[in-house]
């Protein structure tokens, strides 16, 4: 596949997950993503959930750091600020996910940036939006799940509010940000003028609730969370995960006639589709009792024969062993000379039957500082001066990946960073 964003330079002033995940989509598609980091490296290099590290490298960084270059700049120095302005002038896109107003206060607002580069697409990824009364509050996935109503959709009646057990809002906001950037680039290419793009966690969380929230907006009744385990507040029964005699199985949206045959229980045939909504607790409770009488394997065989929609409930090892996951090319594997074998989720879309691959391993902090600044016209002497006053990071001498040969180019250890 020809990289569709080849020739597009993206300046990444991002950290945590929302921003890095957004720019990785663009990097996978061939954009030259330059990650601007504080000297010593961005936050996500030094933290990981589950205490997940390979050697000393954070898996949290590895999962959203590929196909990018890294420069270390101290923006508090005049020389560092000047280097950033030169990068801005060379860029097609700037992506930032600081708290709203942070870059404005530092002199890098969209208004100031577009004076220097009128064609730039400037994308702000925030918690709540760039305007409004909550714009300065800390935005974080778990907090937004509560504030947006998302945590009140899941779980049973007796359960506390149940947030989703992954950073689903961060990831969706990142995807929407990338979508907005691509749309803005098309507009910029047509008009010659730059565009300001905003994506935020709160709007992303509402968008994730497209179905139930739109029902609510238009006066439809949402049921309370189910006592018997209906898996949403707006579907008819059965819809959820059910305990069998030896495990769990998920069922979805079968009509009464089908259920009557599968369970050998004519009571189900007496319930209409409206009954499956209006009496969903009664319907679901009857399903619950039937499901306990047979093993998961027995129900799977029965459901297969009667056309019932069902799915096994899996742990990750079972998911990764699924041949469909392999067919979808959902995991990238590569050997890193410092940390060994790395496995991360791939770009989630195929193009002409292929998933964009690895062109650059996640970089060491500041690995490409000299390389990028030389492209902007800095001489070796200039770089020495910048290093001498700590405006940029030290000479890492660590270009570790040769795109042409896909082989390590040096043995730089990220421990030295």
DOMIVO-362898 format. One record per residue (C-alpha): residue number from 1; residue in three letters; x, z, y. Coordinates in steps of 0.02 Angstrom, whole numbers, plus 50000, padded with zeros to 5 digits. Each point is the difference from the previous one (the first is absolute). Layout:
N
@seq: NUM, type: ala, u: X, w: Z, v: Y
...
//
This chain:
417
@seq: 1, type: unk, u: 50000, w: 50000, v: 50000
@seq: 2, type: unk, u: 50062, w: 49957, v: 50174
@seq: 3, type: unk, u: 50002, w: 50163, v: 50098
@seq: 4, type: unk, u: 49854, w: 49979, v: 50122
@seq: 5, type: unk, u: 50074, w: 50117, v: 50131
@seq: 6, type: unk, u: 50175, w: 49928, v: 49995
@seq: 7, type: unk, u: 50069, w: 49995, v: 50177
@seq: 8, type: unk, u: 49888, w: 50143, v: 50061
@seq: 9, type: unk, u: 50100, w: 50150, v: 50061
@seq: 10, type: unk, u: 49913, w: 50169, v: 49987
@seq: 11, type: unk, u: 50068, w: 50153, v: 50088
@seq: 12, type: unk, u: 49948, w: 50155, v: 49902
@seq: 13, type: unk, u: 49996, w: 50165, v: 50093
@seq: 14, type: unk, u: 49911, w: 50085, v: 49857
@seq: 15, type: unk, u: 50008, w: 50154, v: 49891
@seq: 16, type: unk, u: 49900, w: 50096, v: 49868
@seq: 17, type: unk, u: 49888, w: 49877, v: 49902
@seq: 18, type: unk, u: 49873, w: 49910, v: 50108
@seq: 19, type: unk, u: 50130, w: 49906, v: 50102
@seq: 20, type: unk, u: 50130, w: 49966, v: 49865
@seq: 21, type: unk, u: 49867, w: 49938, v: 49879
@seq: 22, type: unk, u: 49930, w: 49883, v: 50134
@seq: 23, type: unk, u: 50167, w: 49919, v: 50037
@seq: 24, type: unk, u: 50044, w: 49985, v: 49815
@seq: 25, type: unk, u: 49853, w: 49882, v: 49978
@seq: 26, type: unk, u: 50076, w: 49891, v: 50135
@seq: 27, type: unk, u: 50176, w: 50015, v: 49927
@seq: 28, type: unk, u: 49936, w: 49948, v: 49828
@seq: 29, type: unk, u: 49931, w: 49843, v: 50082
@seq: 30, type: unk, u: 50169, w: 49953, v: 50072
@seq: 31, type: unk, u: 50002, w: 50081, v: 50172
@seq: 32, type: unk, u: 50168, w: 50063, v: 50062
@seq: 33, type: unk, u: 49952, w: 50183, v: 50015
@seq: 34, type: unk, u: 50126, w: 50106, v: 50094
@seq: 35, type: unk, u: 49971, w: 50186, v: 49980
@seq: 36, type: unk, u: 50060, w: 50098, v: 50151
@seq: 37, type: unk, u: 50047, w: 50176, v: 49944
@seq: 38, type: unk, u: 50068, w: 50155, v: 50082
@seq: 39, type: unk, u: 50182, w: 50031, v: 49956
@seq: 40, type: unk, u: 49998, w: 50076, v: 49826
@seq: 41, type: unk, u: 49844, w: 49909, v: 49946
@seq: 42, type: unk, u: 49811, w: 50010, v: 50015
@seq: 43, type: unk, u: 49894, w: 50146, v: 49938
@seq: 44, type: unk, u: 49944, w: 49915, v: 49840
@seq: 45, type: unk, u: 50179, w: 49985, v: 49938
@seq: 46, type: unk, u: 50011, w: 50189, v: 49987
@seq: 47, type: unk, u: 49831, w: 50051, v: 49929
@seq: 48, type: unk, u: 49899, w: 49956, v: 49845
@seq: 49, type: unk, u: 49842, w: 50064, v: 49920
@seq: 50, type: unk, u: 50020, w: 50063, v: 49821
@seq: 51, type: unk, u: 50182, w: 50034, v: 50047
@seq: 52, type: unk, u: 50031, w: 49820, v: 49941
@seq: 53, type: unk, u: 50179, w: 49945, v: 50029
@seq: 54, type: unk, u: 50114, w: 49876, v: 49913
@seq: 55, type: unk, u: 50173, w: 50071, v: 50021
@seq: 56, type: unk, u: 49979, w: 50058, v: 50181
@seq: 57, type: unk, u: 49881, w: 49862, v: 50051
@seq: 58, type: unk, u: 49820, w: 50040, v: 50042
@seq: 59, type: unk, u: 49876, w: 49898, v: 49898
@seq: 60, type: unk, u: 49885, w: 50019, v: 50151
@seq: 61, type: unk, u: 50123, w: 49891, v: 50096
@seq: 62, type: unk, u: 50035, w: 49880, v: 49856
@seq: 63, type: unk, u: 49816, w: 49957, v: 49979
@seq: 64, type: unk, u: 49982, w: 49929, v: 50176
@seq: 65, type: unk, u: 50177, w: 49953, v: 50051
@seq: 66, type: unk, u: 50041, w: 49838, v: 49910
@seq: 67, type: unk, u: 50041, w: 49829, v: 50075
@seq: 68, type: unk, u: 50051, w: 50076, v: 50168
@seq: 69, type: unk, u: 50156, w: 50029, v: 50105
@seq: 70, type: unk, u: 50044, w: 50167, v: 50079
@seq: 71, type: unk, u: 50082, w: 50041, v: 50166
@seq: 72, type: unk, u: 50037, w: 50175, v: 50067
@seq: 73, type: unk, u: 49978, w: 50020, v: 50188
@seq: 74, type: unk, u: 49993, w: 50153, v: 50111
@seq: 75, type: unk, u: 49867, w: 49950, v: 50125
@seq: 76, type: unk, u: 50040, w: 50148, v: 50113
@seq: 77, type: unk, u: 50161, w: 49917, v: 50060
@seq: 78, type: unk, u: 49998, w: 49858, v: 50129
@seq: 79, type: unk, u: 50101, w: 49891, v: 49881
@seq: 80, type: unk, u: 49882, w: 50035, v: 49855
@seq: 81, type: unk, u: 49849, w: 49962, v: 50109
@seq: 82, type: unk, u: 50082, w: 49837, v: 50056
@seq: 83, type: unk, u: 50029, w: 49950, v: 49818
@seq: 84, type: unk, u: 49816, w: 50032, v: 49960
@seq: 85, type: unk, u: 49946, w: 49892, v: 50147
@seq: 86, type: unk, u: 50109, w: 49858, v: 49936
@seq: 87, type: unk, u: 49917, w: 50019, v: 49830
@seq: 88, type: unk, u: 49828, w: 49998, v: 50082
@seq: 89, type: unk, u: 50042, w: 49842, v: 50094
@seq: 90, type: unk, u: 50050, w: 49916, v: 49836
@seq: 91, type: unk, u: 49846, w: 50056, v: 49902
@seq: 92, type: unk, u: 49834, w: 49917, v: 49959
@seq: 93, type: unk, u: 49918, w: 50164, v: 49949
@seq: 94, type: unk, u: 50026, w: 50183, v: 50041
@seq: 95, type: unk, u: 49918, w: 50129, v: 49885
@seq: 96, type: unk, u: 49998, w: 50185, v: 50042
@seq: 97, type: unk, u: 49908, w: 50150, v: 49929
@seq: 98, type: unk, u: 50046, w: 50141, v: 50116
@seq: 99, type: unk, u: 49864, w: 50113, v: 50066
@seq: 100, type: unk, u: 49900, w: 49906, v: 50132
@seq: 101, type: unk, u: 50092, w: 49996, v: 50167
@seq: 102, type: unk, u: 50172, w: 50046, v: 49933
@seq: 103, type: unk, u: 50080, w: 49830, v: 50033
@seq: 104, type: unk, u: 49908, w: 49986, v: 50165
@seq: 105, type: unk, u: 50084, w: 50159, v: 50061
@seq: 106, type: unk, u: 50169, w: 49932, v: 49945
@seq: 107, type: unk, u: 49975, w: 49840, v: 50098
@seq: 108, type: unk, u: 49955, w: 49883, v: 49856
@seq: 109, type: unk, u: 49814, w: 49979, v: 50029
@seq: 110, type: unk, u: 49918, w: 49834, v: 49960
@seq: 111, type: unk, u: 49989, w: 49963, v: 50186
@seq: 112, type: unk, u: 50187, w: 50027, v: 50024
@seq: 113, type: unk, u: 50048, w: 49909, v: 49841
@seq: 114, type: unk, u: 49897, w: 49845, v: 50039
@seq: 115, type: unk, u: 50087, w: 49987, v: 50169
@seq: 116, type: unk, u: 50162, w: 49972, v: 49903
@seq: 117, type: unk, u: 49921, w: 49901, v: 49858
@seq: 118, type: unk, u: 49830, w: 49924, v: 50046
@seq: 119, type: unk, u: 49979, w: 49924, v: 49825
@seq: 120, type: unk, u: 50019, w: 50160, v: 49902
@seq: 121, type: unk, u: 49868, w: 50067, v: 49881
@seq: 122, type: unk, u: 50002, w: 50188, v: 50028
@seq: 123, type: unk, u: 49918, w: 50102, v: 49861
@seq: 124, type: unk, u: 49964, w: 50185, v: 50019
@seq: 125, type: unk, u: 49953, w: 50097, v: 49843
@seq: 126, type: unk, u: 49928, w: 50168, v: 50048
@seq: 127, type: unk, u: 49897, w: 50142, v: 49930
@seq: 128, type: unk, u: 49846, w: 49983, v: 50109
@seq: 129, type: unk, u: 50027, w: 49850, v: 50114
@seq: 130, type: unk, u: 50096, w: 49965, v: 50159
@seq: 131, type: unk, u: 49860, w: 50063, v: 50113
@seq: 132, type: unk, u: 49868, w: 50136, v: 49990
@seq: 133, type: unk, u: 49997, w: 50190, v: 49999
@seq: 134, type: unk, u: 50088, w: 50021, v: 49831
@seq: 135, type: unk, u: 50140, w: 49874, v: 50030
@seq: 136, type: unk, u: 50136, w: 50133, v: 50015
@seq: 137, type: unk, u: 49951, w: 50102, v: 49847
@seq: 138, type: unk, u: 50107, w: 49993, v: 49844
@seq: 139, type: unk, u: 49934, w: 49868, v: 49882
@seq: 140, type: unk, u: 50027, w: 50026, v: 49814
@seq: 141, type: unk, u: 49913, w: 49928, v: 49848
@seq: 142, type: unk, u: 49927, w: 50161, v: 49931
@seq: 143, type: unk, u: 49937, w: 50055, v: 50171
@seq: 144, type: unk, u: 49917, w: 49833, v: 50032
@seq: 145, type: unk, u: 49914, w: 50002, v: 49830
@seq: 146, type: unk, u: 49912, w: 50159, v: 50056
@seq: 147, type: unk, u: 49960, w: 49945, v: 50177
@seq: 148, type: unk, u: 49932, w: 49831, v: 49946
@seq: 149, type: unk, u: 49877, w: 50065, v: 49871
@seq: 150, type: unk, u: 50099, w: 49924, v: 49856
@seq: 151, type: unk, u: 50031, w: 50168, v: 49917
@seq: 152, type: unk, u: 49813, w: 50033, v: 49990
@seq: 153, type: unk, u: 49965, w: 49847, v: 49892
@seq: 154, type: unk, u: 50088, w: 50056, v: 49841
@seq: 155, type: unk, u: 49974, w: 50142, v: 49877
@seq: 156, type: unk, u: 49853, w: 50095, v: 49930
@seq: 157, type: unk, u: 49875, w: 50105, v: 50093
@seq: 158, type: unk, u: 50089, w: 50164, v: 49960
@seq: 159, type: unk, u: 50173, w: 49932, v: 50045
@seq: 160, type: unk, u: 50085, w: 50023, v: 50169
@seq: 161, type: unk, u: 50028, w: 49840, v: 50101
@seq: 162, type: unk, u: 50112, w: 49887, v: 49897
@seq: 163, type: unk, u: 50132, w: 49895, v: 50090
@seq: 164, type: unk, u: 50069, w: 49852, v: 49904
@seq: 165, type: unk, u: 50162, w: 50048, v: 49913
@seq: 166, type: unk, u: 50109, w: 49867, v: 50082
@seq: 167, type: unk, u: 50037, w: 49944, v: 50178
@seq: 168, type: unk, u: 49861, w: 49871, v: 49993
@seq: 169, type: unk, u: 49968, w: 50001, v: 50188
@seq: 170, type: unk, u: 50183, w: 49976, v: 50046
@seq: 171, type: unk, u: 50012, w: 49851, v: 49884
@seq: 172, type: unk, u: 49838, w: 49920, v: 50059
@seq: 173, type: unk, u: 50049, w: 50021, v: 50184
@seq: 174, type: unk, u: 50168, w: 49919, v: 49959
@seq: 175, type: unk, u: 49912, w: 49852, v: 49920
@seq: 176, type: unk, u: 49882, w: 49981, v: 50148
@seq: 177, type: unk, u: 50149, w: 50007, v: 50117
@seq: 178, type: unk, u: 50086, w: 49860, v: 49906
@seq: 179, type: unk, u: 49838, w: 49899, v: 50003
@seq: 180, type: unk, u: 49986, w: 50026, v: 50187
@seq: 181, type: unk, u: 50181, w: 49946, v: 50027
@seq: 182, type: unk, u: 49974, w: 49839, v: 49901
@seq: 183, type: unk, u: 49843, w: 49959, v: 50101
@seq: 184, type: unk, u: 50092, w: 50038, v: 50163
@seq: 185, type: unk, u: 50145, w: 49887, v: 49951
@seq: 186, type: unk, u: 49878, w: 49856, v: 49971
@seq: 187, type: unk, u: 49924, w: 50032, v: 50171
@seq: 188, type: unk, u: 50170, w: 50016, v: 50083
@seq: 189, type: unk, u: 50058, w: 49837, v: 49922
@seq: 190, type: unk, u: 49844, w: 49914, v: 50067
@seq: 191, type: unk, u: 50003, w: 50073, v: 50176
@seq: 192, type: unk, u: 50182, w: 50047, v: 50028
@seq: 193, type: unk, u: 49948, w: 50174, v: 50054
@seq: 194, type: unk, u: 50034, w: 50164, v: 49914
@seq: 195, type: unk, u: 49865, w: 50115, v: 49931
@seq: 196, type: unk, u: 49979, w: 50189, v: 49988
@seq: 197, type: unk, u: 49942, w: 50054, v: 49825
@seq: 198, type: unk, u: 49935, w: 50175, v: 49961
@seq: 199, type: unk, u: 49966, w: 50072, v: 49827
@seq: 200, type: unk, u: 49964, w: 50183, v: 49972
@seq: 201, type: unk, u: 49965, w: 50119, v: 49857
@seq: 202, type: unk, u: 49828, w: 50053, v: 50060
@seq: 203, type: unk, u: 49934, w: 49821, v: 50010
@seq: 204, type: unk, u: 50081, w: 49960, v: 49833
@seq: 205, type: unk, u: 49914, w: 50150, v: 49919
@seq: 206, type: unk, u: 49832, w: 49944, v: 50068
@seq: 207, type: unk, u: 50032, w: 49824, v: 49937
@seq: 208, type: unk, u: 50034, w: 50069, v: 49826
@seq: 209, type: unk, u: 49822, w: 50068, v: 50005
@seq: 210, type: unk, u: 49925, w: 49831, v: 50040
@seq: 211, type: unk, u: 49856, w: 50016, v: 49877
@seq: 212, type: unk, u: 49937, w: 50179, v: 50020
@seq: 213, type: unk, u: 50030, w: 50011, v: 50187
@seq: 214, type: unk, u: 49907, w: 49838, v: 50033
@seq: 215, type: unk, u: 49855, w: 50064, v: 49895
@seq: 216, type: unk, u: 49998, w: 50158, v: 50105
@seq: 217, type: unk, u: 50009, w: 49902, v: 50163
@seq: 218, type: unk, u: 49844, w: 49906, v: 49950
@seq: 219, type: unk, u: 49895, w: 50149, v: 49949
@seq: 220, type: unk, u: 50022, w: 49997, v: 49812
@seq: 221, type: unk, u: 50000, w: 50161, v: 49901
@seq: 222, type: unk, u: 50165, w: 50059, v: 49928
@seq: 223, type: unk, u: 49975, w: 50127, v: 49862
@seq: 224, type: unk, u: 50092, w: 50165, v: 49999
@seq: 225, type: unk, u: 50150, w: 50005, v: 49886
@seq: 226, type: unk, u: 49940, w: 49998, v: 49821
@seq: 227, type: unk, u: 49986, w: 50156, v: 49892
@seq: 228, type: unk, u: 50009, w: 49897, v: 49840
@seq: 229, type: unk, u: 50145, w: 49887, v: 50051
@seq: 230, type: unk, u: 49932, w: 49841, v: 50077
@seq: 231, type: unk, u: 50159, w: 49929, v: 50076
@seq: 232, type: unk, u: 49935, w: 49957, v: 50174
@seq: 233, type: unk, u: 49865, w: 50052, v: 50123
@seq: 234, type: unk, u: 49914, w: 49831, v: 50004
@seq: 235, type: unk, u: 49998, w: 49923, v: 49824
@seq: 236, type: unk, u: 49867, w: 50012, v: 49867
@seq: 237, type: unk, u: 50039, w: 50086, v: 49835
@seq: 238, type: unk, u: 50099, w: 49979, v: 49892
@seq: 239, type: unk, u: 50153, w: 49984, v: 50111
@seq: 240, type: unk, u: 50147, w: 50114, v: 49967
@seq: 241, type: unk, u: 50122, w: 50075, v: 49876
@seq: 242, type: unk, u: 49926, w: 50084, v: 49846
@seq: 243, type: unk, u: 50071, w: 50121, v: 49874
@seq: 244, type: unk, u: 49999, w: 49942, v: 49819
@seq: 245, type: unk, u: 50030, w: 50108, v: 49847
@seq: 246, type: unk, u: 50188, w: 49971, v: 50018
@seq: 247, type: unk, u: 50034, w: 49937, v: 50176
@seq: 248, type: unk, u: 49926, w: 49905, v: 50147
@seq: 249, type: unk, u: 49922, w: 49830, v: 50030
@seq: 250, type: unk, u: 49936, w: 49917, v: 50158
@seq: 251, type: unk, u: 49832, w: 49907, v: 50005
@seq: 252, type: unk, u: 49927, w: 49894, v: 50137
@seq: 253, type: unk, u: 49828, w: 49930, v: 50046
@seq: 254, type: unk, u: 49909, w: 49962, v: 49837
@seq: 255, type: unk, u: 49812, w: 49969, v: 49999
@seq: 256, type: unk, u: 49878, w: 50106, v: 49902
@seq: 257, type: unk, u: 49972, w: 49873, v: 49861
@seq: 258, type: unk, u: 50186, w: 49986, v: 49966
@seq: 259, type: unk, u: 50022, w: 50188, v: 50001
@seq: 260, type: unk, u: 49854, w: 50022, v: 49880
@seq: 261, type: unk, u: 50086, w: 49888, v: 49873
@seq: 262, type: unk, u: 50174, w: 50073, v: 50025
@seq: 263, type: unk, u: 49940, w: 50181, v: 49984
@seq: 264, type: unk, u: 49858, w: 49963, v: 49879
@seq: 265, type: unk, u: 49884, w: 50093, v: 50118
@seq: 266, type: unk, u: 49840, w: 49915, v: 50061
@seq: 267, type: unk, u: 49982, w: 50123, v: 50143
@seq: 268, type: unk, u: 50124, w: 49893, v: 50099
@seq: 269, type: unk, u: 49888, w: 49847, v: 49978
@seq: 270, type: unk, u: 49860, w: 50090, v: 50093
@seq: 271, type: unk, u: 50105, w: 50017, v: 50158
@seq: 272, type: unk, u: 49994, w: 49857, v: 50125
@seq: 273, type: unk, u: 50143, w: 49954, v: 50114
@seq: 274, type: unk, u: 49916, w: 50099, v: 50139
@seq: 275, type: unk, u: 49986, w: 50148, v: 49882
@seq: 276, type: unk, u: 50187, w: 49991, v: 49970
@seq: 277, type: unk, u: 50019, w: 50030, v: 50187
@seq: 278, type: unk, u: 49857, w: 50121, v: 50032
@seq: 279, type: unk, u: 50027, w: 50104, v: 49842
@seq: 280, type: unk, u: 50185, w: 49973, v: 49985
@seq: 281, type: unk, u: 50041, w: 50181, v: 49954
@seq: 282, type: unk, u: 49876, w: 49996, v: 49855
@seq: 283, type: unk, u: 50066, w: 49831, v: 49940
@seq: 284, type: unk, u: 50180, w: 50053, v: 50019
@seq: 285, type: unk, u: 49976, w: 50167, v: 49912
@seq: 286, type: unk, u: 49928, w: 49910, v: 49850
@seq: 287, type: unk, u: 50152, w: 49885, v: 49997
@seq: 288, type: unk, u: 50114, w: 50153, v: 50009
@seq: 289, type: unk, u: 49920, w: 50077, v: 49845
@seq: 290, type: unk, u: 50011, w: 49840, v: 49898
@seq: 291, type: unk, u: 50183, w: 49970, v: 50046
@seq: 292, type: unk, u: 50052, w: 50168, v: 49927
@seq: 293, type: unk, u: 49941, w: 49950, v: 49826
@seq: 294, type: unk, u: 50131, w: 49867, v: 49959
@seq: 295, type: unk, u: 50185, w: 49967, v: 50027
@seq: 296, type: unk, u: 50067, w: 49891, v: 50138
@seq: 297, type: unk, u: 50047, w: 49864, v: 49875
@seq: 298, type: unk, u: 49827, w: 50001, v: 49923
@seq: 299, type: unk, u: 49916, w: 49981, v: 50169
@seq: 300, type: unk, u: 50118, w: 49860, v: 50048
@seq: 301, type: unk, u: 49951, w: 49903, v: 49845
@seq: 302, type: unk, u: 49815, w: 50030, v: 50031
@seq: 303, type: unk, u: 50010, w: 49954, v: 50184
@seq: 304, type: unk, u: 50098, w: 49843, v: 49961
@seq: 305, type: unk, u: 49862, w: 49945, v: 49882
@seq: 306, type: unk, u: 49861, w: 50031, v: 50126
@seq: 307, type: unk, u: 50083, w: 49933, v: 50157
@seq: 308, type: unk, u: 50014, w: 50169, v: 50086
@seq: 309, type: unk, u: 50129, w: 50004, v: 50140
@seq: 310, type: unk, u: 50129, w: 50132, v: 49955
@seq: 311, type: unk, u: 50183, w: 50042, v: 50024
@seq: 312, type: unk, u: 50125, w: 50118, v: 49921
@seq: 313, type: unk, u: 50067, w: 50141, v: 50108
@seq: 314, type: unk, u: 50188, w: 49980, v: 50004
@seq: 315, type: unk, u: 50157, w: 50091, v: 50050
@seq: 316, type: unk, u: 50140, w: 49900, v: 50082
@seq: 317, type: unk, u: 50099, w: 49964, v: 49841
@seq: 318, type: unk, u: 49847, w: 49918, v: 49926
@seq: 319, type: unk, u: 49969, w: 49902, v: 50160
@seq: 320, type: unk, u: 50177, w: 49933, v: 50002
@seq: 321, type: unk, u: 49988, w: 49949, v: 49817
@seq: 322, type: unk, u: 49847, w: 49891, v: 50035
@seq: 323, type: unk, u: 50045, w: 49816, v: 49973
@seq: 324, type: unk, u: 49889, w: 49953, v: 50147
@seq: 325, type: unk, u: 50109, w: 50103, v: 50116
@seq: 326, type: unk, u: 50149, w: 49903, v: 49935
@seq: 327, type: unk, u: 49907, w: 49834, v: 50021
@seq: 328, type: unk, u: 49964, w: 50046, v: 50181
@seq: 329, type: unk, u: 50188, w: 50032, v: 50030
@seq: 330, type: unk, u: 49954, w: 50168, v: 50074
@seq: 331, type: unk, u: 50171, w: 50083, v: 49981
@seq: 332, type: unk, u: 50171, w: 49947, v: 50065
@seq: 333, type: unk, u: 50154, w: 50062, v: 49906
@seq: 334, type: unk, u: 50180, w: 49984, v: 50056
@seq: 335, type: unk, u: 50170, w: 50081, v: 49975
@seq: 336, type: unk, u: 50073, w: 50091, v: 50148
@seq: 337, type: unk, u: 50189, w: 50029, v: 49992
@seq: 338, type: unk, u: 49982, w: 50178, v: 50066
@seq: 339, type: unk, u: 49839, w: 50067, v: 49924
@seq: 340, type: unk, u: 49977, w: 49894, v: 49843
@seq: 341, type: unk, u: 49835, w: 49926, v: 49943
@seq: 342, type: unk, u: 49863, w: 49997, v: 50132
@seq: 343, type: unk, u: 49817, w: 49959, v: 49965
@seq: 344, type: unk, u: 49877, w: 49983, v: 50144
@seq: 345, type: unk, u: 49832, w: 49920, v: 50029
@seq: 346, type: unk, u: 50011, w: 49818, v: 50048
@seq: 347, type: unk, u: 49914, w: 49906, v: 50141
@seq: 348, type: unk, u: 49817, w: 50002, v: 49946
@seq: 349, type: unk, u: 49958, w: 49815, v: 50030
@seq: 350, type: unk, u: 50057, w: 49845, v: 49905
@seq: 351, type: unk, u: 50042, w: 49834, v: 50082
@seq: 352, type: unk, u: 49997, w: 49847, v: 49887
@seq: 353, type: unk, u: 49998, w: 50119, v: 49854
@seq: 354, type: unk, u: 50151, w: 50102, v: 50055
@seq: 355, type: unk, u: 50026, w: 50167, v: 50084
@seq: 356, type: unk, u: 50133, w: 50003, v: 50139
@seq: 357, type: unk, u: 50157, w: 50075, v: 49927
@seq: 358, type: unk, u: 50149, w: 50100, v: 50056
@seq: 359, type: unk, u: 50116, w: 49919, v: 50126
@seq: 360, type: unk, u: 50080, w: 50161, v: 50065
@seq: 361, type: unk, u: 50010, w: 50170, v: 49920
@seq: 362, type: unk, u: 49942, w: 50141, v: 50115
@seq: 363, type: unk, u: 50144, w: 50016, v: 50122
@seq: 364, type: unk, u: 50116, w: 50144, v: 50031
@seq: 365, type: unk, u: 49972, w: 50078, v: 50173
@seq: 366, type: unk, u: 50078, w: 49888, v: 50130
@seq: 367, type: unk, u: 50066, w: 49882, v: 49868
@seq: 368, type: unk, u: 49972, w: 49848, v: 50109
@seq: 369, type: unk, u: 50034, w: 50072, v: 50173
@seq: 370, type: unk, u: 50156, w: 49897, v: 50030
@seq: 371, type: unk, u: 49927, w: 49843, v: 49922
@seq: 372, type: unk, u: 49841, w: 50005, v: 50106
@seq: 373, type: unk, u: 50086, w: 50044, v: 50164
@seq: 374, type: unk, u: 50126, w: 49859, v: 49975
@seq: 375, type: unk, u: 49851, w: 49882, v: 49987
@seq: 376, type: unk, u: 49949, w: 50063, v: 50172
@seq: 377, type: unk, u: 50170, w: 49958, v: 50073
@seq: 378, type: unk, u: 50093, w: 50165, v: 49984
@seq: 379, type: unk, u: 50186, w: 49984, v: 49965
@seq: 380, type: unk, u: 50101, w: 50109, v: 49884
@seq: 381, type: unk, u: 50068, w: 50087, v: 50154
@seq: 382, type: unk, u: 49825, w: 50032, v: 50062
@seq: 383, type: unk, u: 49954, w: 50078, v: 49833
@seq: 384, type: unk, u: 50153, w: 50112, v: 50004
@seq: 385, type: unk, u: 49949, w: 50062, v: 50173
@seq: 386, type: unk, u: 49822, w: 50033, v: 49945
@seq: 387, type: unk, u: 50062, w: 50098, v: 49849
@seq: 388, type: unk, u: 50122, w: 50097, v: 50106
@seq: 389, type: unk, u: 49861, w: 50071, v: 50108
@seq: 390, type: unk, u: 49880, w: 50020, v: 49852
@seq: 391, type: unk, u: 49874, w: 49874, v: 50066
@seq: 392, type: unk, u: 49996, w: 49921, v: 49828
@seq: 393, type: unk, u: 50040, w: 50064, v: 49826
@seq: 394, type: unk, u: 50172, w: 49991, v: 49920
@seq: 395, type: unk, u: 50068, w: 49844, v: 49917
@seq: 396, type: unk, u: 49923, w: 50014, v: 49828
@seq: 397, type: unk, u: 50092, w: 49845, v: 49935
@seq: 398, type: unk, u: 49859, w: 49990, v: 49874
@seq: 399, type: unk, u: 49919, w: 49831, v: 49983
@seq: 400, type: unk, u: 49953, w: 50035, v: 49820
@seq: 401, type: unk, u: 49895, w: 49852, v: 49951
@seq: 402, type: unk, u: 50043, w: 49816, v: 49997
@seq: 403, type: unk, u: 49839, w: 49898, v: 50009
@seq: 404, type: unk, u: 50082, w: 49846, v: 49928
@seq: 405, type: unk, u: 50070, w: 50084, v: 49845
@seq: 406, type: unk, u: 49879, w: 50149, v: 49988
@seq: 407, type: unk, u: 50153, w: 50106, v: 49964
@seq: 408, type: unk, u: 50070, w: 50158, v: 50080
@seq: 409, type: unk, u: 50126, w: 49961, v: 50137
@seq: 410, type: unk, u: 50082, w: 50171, v: 50014
@seq: 411, type: unk, u: 49995, w: 50173, v: 49926
@seq: 412, type: unk, u: 49941, w: 50093, v: 50156
@seq: 413, type: unk, u: 49923, w: 50167, v: 49952
@seq: 414, type: unk, u: 49849, w: 50053, v: 50100
@seq: 415, type: unk, u: 50057, w: 50180, v: 49976
@seq: 416, type: unk, u: 50128, w: 49963, v: 50136
@seq: 417, type: unk, u: 49862, w: 49968, v: 50126
//
